[in-house]
Amino acid sequence: MQKTRTTPATPPQVLVFAASDPTCGAGIQADILTLASLGCHPLTALTAVTVQDTTGVSSLQPLSAELLEQQARAVLEDMPVAAFKIGLLGSVENVLAVAEIVSDYPDIPLIFDPVLASGRGDELSGEEIIAAMREMLLPQTTIITPNAPEARRLAESDEDENEPSLDVCAARLIEMGAQYVLITGTHENTPLVVNTLYNDQGVLRHDRWERLPGSYHGSGCTLASAIAGCIAGGASIEEAVRDAQDYTWQALDKGFRAGMGQFIPDRMFWAREDSEEQEKDKGDAPA
């Protein structure tokens, strides 16, 4: 008798717009690892190619907006997408192309990680790109996940005013159109890392995490992709933010130094933990 094959359920599919990172520490490779680790099927539209290692970015070459759009449209016409995740876009033209694409799918949640600089501080998004993000992407954003310096740049503070508080920055980003803002405290000088989620009513939650030693490559990509994966799996915004932070902290805690620069989060930490437990169980088993 021939066995009838049962078609397994399709995992949630998340379309990522991001740049390539040869180290797989950040960028589209980090998004793929994170989404796969959380049980999603990642789909990708490459925005740029970078030359970088774990110490920093030495070159950034955006792809043409036409090629970016062709990648995304081909996937979207073929496969159902449960969430969009946006990372580094690389050019004003690419910001406009992505904004036009996602505008055709207003019911799909959009998770926006505004990559403005590398972990070392290399400039990756100039003022023209940032202005285009404010005007074209923020009004379509479900949740944006800037760190504190990114939040201050995006909030468009006047040169004459004092540095705005993060609460003020979040309020401005929501006025610009974002439904939720999660500002991460990794760059603040505080004993604990404090991440704060806002909506138009104000602060929804503060989450405090142990500040780990060292510097990490791709922590922001990991967090935003984890939020996208959780939302794609059916979680509410608050549930997704809570669970994604927990996942990201564990990935950072298990991070490894693959090169001479920053640590890389271990997005598959749970698989190695399972292997270690199995080896321990074998060692404990009676002869």
HELIX and SHEET records of a PDB file:
HELIX    1   1 GLY A   27  SER A   37  1                                  11    
HELIX    2   2 ALA A   65  LEU A   76  1                                  12    
HELIX    3   3 VAL A   92  SER A  103  1                                  12    
HELIX    4   4 GLU A  127  ALA A  132  1                                   6    
HELIX    5   5 MET A  133  LEU A  137  3                                   5    
HELIX    6   6 LEU A  138  GLN A  140  5                                   3    
HELIX    7   7 ALA A  148  LEU A  154  1                                   7    
HELIX    8   8 LEU A  166  GLU A  175  1                                  10    
HELIX    9   9 SER A  219  ALA A  232  1                                  14    
HELIX   10  10 ILE A  237  ASP A  253  1                                  17    
HELIX   11  11 PHE A  269  ASP A  284  1                                  16    
SHEET    1   A 9 GLY A  56  PRO A  62  0                                        
SHEET    2   A 9 HIS A  41  ASP A  53 -1                                        
SHEET    3   A 9 GLN A  13  SER A  20  1                                        
SHEET    4   A 9 ALA A  83  ILE A  86  1                                        
SHEET    5   A 9 LEU A 110  PHE A 112  1                                        
SHEET    6   A 9 ILE A 143  ILE A 144  1                                        
SHEET    7   A 9 TYR A 180  ILE A 183  1                                        
SHEET    8   A 9 LEU A 192  ASN A 199 -1                                        
SHEET    9   A 9 GLY A 202  GLU A 210 -1                                        
END                                                                             
